[in-house]
Amino acid sequence: MINTVLRSDEFSCPSCVVKIEKALAATPGVTSAKVHFNTGRIEVAHDPASAPVKTLVSVVKSAGYGARPAAF
């Protein structure tokens, strides 16, 4: 299990927080997801074998928002 931080600059309203958290939580291999609306930070605890970072980015994209792995 590892923790990955994604970033998004596309949050426009707090309702997107719940939408993204639910989409990530429903992803096999993800144990938790926390979206920080004010900072655009998405923290995900996941198994990299069953839910690699590229999958997490795709899940956020399918929810309607862009995301990228955080550089820091």
C-alpha positions in Angstrom: 0.0 0.0 0.0 1.4 3.4 -0.9 0.1 7.0 -0.7 0.0 9.1 -3.9 -0.7 12.8 -4.2 -2.4 14.0 -7.4 -3.0 17.7 -8.2 -5.9 19.3 -10.1 -6.5 22.9 -11.0 -10.1 22.3 -12.2 -12.1 22.3 -9.1 -15.0 24.8 -9.4 -17.3 23.8 -6.6 -17.2 21.7 -3.5 -19.6 19.1 -5.0 -16.7 17.8 -7.1 -14.9 16.7 -3.9 -17.6 14.0 -3.2 -17.8 13.0 -6.9 -14.0 12.4 -7.1 -13.7 10.7 -3.7 -16.5 8.3 -4.6 -15.1 7.4 -8.0 -11.6 6.8 -6.5 -13.0 4.8 -3.5 -14.9 2.5 -6.0 -11.6 1.7 -7.8 -10.2 -1.8 -7.0 -7.0 -1.4 -5.0 -7.9 2.0 -3.6 -8.3 2.0 0.2 -9.0 5.7 0.7 -9.2 9.0 -1.1 -9.3 12.5 0.2 -9.8 15.6 -1.9 -8.7 19.0 -0.6 -10.9 21.5 -2.5 -8.9 24.6 -1.6 -5.5 23.3 -2.6 -6.5 21.0 -5.5 -4.7 18.1 -3.7 -6.0 14.6 -4.0 -4.5 12.1 -1.6 -5.0 8.4 -2.4 -4.0 5.3 -0.5 -3.7 2.4 -2.9 -2.1 -0.8 -4.0 0.1 0.1 -7.0 -0.2 -3.3 -8.5 -4.0 -3.2 -8.9 -4.4 0.6 -9.0 -1.3 2.3 -10.5 -1.1 6.1 -10.7 -2.1 6.1 -14.3 -5.4 4.4 -13.3 -6.0 7.0 -10.6 -5.5 9.8 -13.1 -7.9 8.1 -15.5 -10.6 7.7 -12.8 -10.4 11.4 -11.9 -10.6 12.2 -15.7 -13.6 10.0 -16.1 -15.3 11.9 -13.2 -14.8 15.0 -15.4 -11.6 16.6 -13.9 -8.0 16.7 -14.9 -5.3 15.4 -12.6 -1.6 14.8 -12.6 0.8 13.2 -10.2 2.2 15.9 -7.8 5.8 16.8 -8.1 6.1 17.4 -4.4 
